[in-house]
């Protein structure tokens, strides 16, 4: 009898302890509770991920980024925030659409959806490529501004399972990402859908029967209605969380608009608690740069096509595209080089950030050869130098050099190219890694690594077996660059100090 009582007591204690733990770690819908959130270590270690923009936009093959919006701008460009007309010239996408597909009254964006068939989509081949590129996480677009869900949805009929490829392509891809051991995320751009399309009587966008795709008819540029938020945006957001369990949930602009304020705390608490139920600390990424909507310490900052100009103590992310002029595949895609992207990755990591790099697959589901080569070239560099990137931490300074970085969203086109004087640092396991972003052919000089800042025991060049010749003085460290090393792009030197860094 005593043994039975002990068992009962142990069970009660276990249940009580479990309930206490659930209560302790459950996030509530207030900022005080949400400030207990911490970005998990796995996110801080990852450093490099792949973003994927693809969908019915890709069918047009030109002007694809905002094709669903631009194709309806037949009477001039309009500022997407204010609604004010910028000029009276039709957007090139509008002219292109009429020539290629016909009048948008008769052949609207909805009619492009059946043409996005993804017949050559091979999720295994995609994820194999991502792993070879050295990516640690992948964030596919779950739904973009166009209102079309790339997943099987119980809320909107405009989804990939019901029309288009008639497959849950999002699930197929995320299942493969998880199967191959990469961190899997999802992005939502649906907040902009309310004011994305131009709704006019001479377009199909003005027809109420297509409201699930084009948003309910409303006055242009009015705030999203409470009904649409409650019946469409929030249920679809929860559906992604509940059905696909992303470890990273990324949100685009417009989530910060005032009408979304009632959902900011609700979203964070719901998503974080969903992770805790499966013993996972998940990551909410937003573009809330100045903390207008999500308070400091309650989420992870993402900068679109931009970087930091200094160290940031709180971990952050840059999202950008291989395409200088596009996120979705387009025939006039202008690519960035692997070397350029590697220097950006290093610059970002040295300032306590990570890089989410976008690709744009074709409408048939294939990844263009030039994008594949860029990814493989980055992967080749990471195979040699990854120890200085993955799991690394920022040092007491991020680096040195004359090249300044412009900040603020969408600022990367203002940045100048790095020079041979630009140096970056990371640290791991009491090693200091020195990156010569654009290495000179003879010597590399680093002013900060003089004898007053570090006592150097030895230096090695990653990917090179010969000993390094160097001289350290009160003014600088000078490293002799080996000739014919066969190494490409940024060079990485591993410094072993005398003592602790």
Steps between C-alpha positions, in 0.01 A plus 500: 500500500787734583658430158172591327479824698856586401419439134193725525705771672771478232243525222336801668839668549592426138170643372533805723858555384392468137216749550736741677745471211222565246386802701856627536580483133167597347509837328213737562366770269685788664842653449619420854453131433636515145819670617593164654558377147858433391623425150611134517860392466430291190395818319811685615720216375339457157626818321392413144159411360308478173187703421273381214265722299295303250138474394260619230706822475768289336273420205535853357883475493533881492413768758437206732564642848171686524347382176152447652498865602682656206297326230196703607676838503377608156464871577826585670725402787352527848685526831406179682493671840320827429300400195606818323574481131868548420455546125253428219706235323364143512728256676704286256340192655156629398609545139678163506199318641263630233743398227579155641177392671224743407272750674515458881123528510482168317837351592595616846755379748267218606537359150877471536461259790414192285813573295723456806528122479844432654526183289878468558498580871733263685518587872782254565719655231425846639598413856807309381609824333430707811715268710783516248472879519567479873155622606389413852139613467240549225203740494263436209225752427173356632282776355590828334316832455295346220285304747584160351599233750780266397365253755174306530262739671161443661436876497560615143421311178796678340764252609753274328316179587171621351630680190820540307734207566226328708766398750586624845836616371574680825456178699705297254785745532483550876478124558820455299674787679425338836587153372847617399559662838479868413309758701167568331312829496212670322439853383169688493447809285121495519464821704547709184229311310228741617650789303708307248267488201350793313126441523315656206177408317689437175722239669408161642639627831179700544282188481388394852501130404882513503527668840689204647788582267474873437364595846142620559405815303589812698615856458865508386764527771259481791618296800429130489159434650457331836292233328772419245763482773285273715361279225788483253842621613502357852348157418740454208795597718393251765451235232865530395614478862277208598523293182865542403671583833769733364800562725535846343202717412594802287271797433518768235419871521142606580484283809614819678197700385272630780205272420718196573588625850236283676672194351865571580500364855246233405717378213822487701341320796312252281806416290745475790262278696450280194875442502510423871232235452747314280800587722640753253590865543386647170599827329265781398665731245356842414620821333417708804822702496406767754280287728176677403304175513705224662689607809874456534597152611173336391592392144785492247569792267522443125637764263397486135784557255696679771767445765620653824781756505615389847480221754150423630488311829164343415517240223355612165462397137540641151273365229606567143490334161757360261314716249591867527170595339264219590381247758295285261653351187508740206667480160681826574630376838826681585707274729742584777829312494593237757795715611275799563256290703782340703629842606146597601462178701827566685416866564160400641634220721776724640226738620299223672264421215409230251420498128179372342575481127217475249476293183233525229407167339337485157130433447569132425666448837864502390768722652690687226855380436659836579331511842610143566861588415494800735373282784758230431782757491388632840487142626852433375625803694311393813644147476842659556408791727181391676673456835538880512128552423278232654467528875732800508454813711580863444818637654562825688495681163349375176801605292660796331519671163377804309181360346187614679169314491171675436222402738122488485287267291569480125835680518742244355516670159659802671793297634846521348709192430740387772873564457824327596504710820169358625553237770246311710527285815318211664598283794438142613667267749755767597606538137482830314405477133611783274327549165673690221183582308682595180851367556804672352752293314801571722434606860201555724531772761270517802541801724277380784700180552802680637686384810280706734181308399614141460805284564525263203646153531446378143300561183361252248321561170193279467531274196879543486749267668814716508598708803417870488768768512389801703632795697322666792596845628352772714340645186362198313507135399642420157433159341682382190251361247617167357530484125303250291291377794215408269253664739218715367310794640541617860803358682461385860787493749476312828690670779597309810569744784731467794246486781129571490348734244 
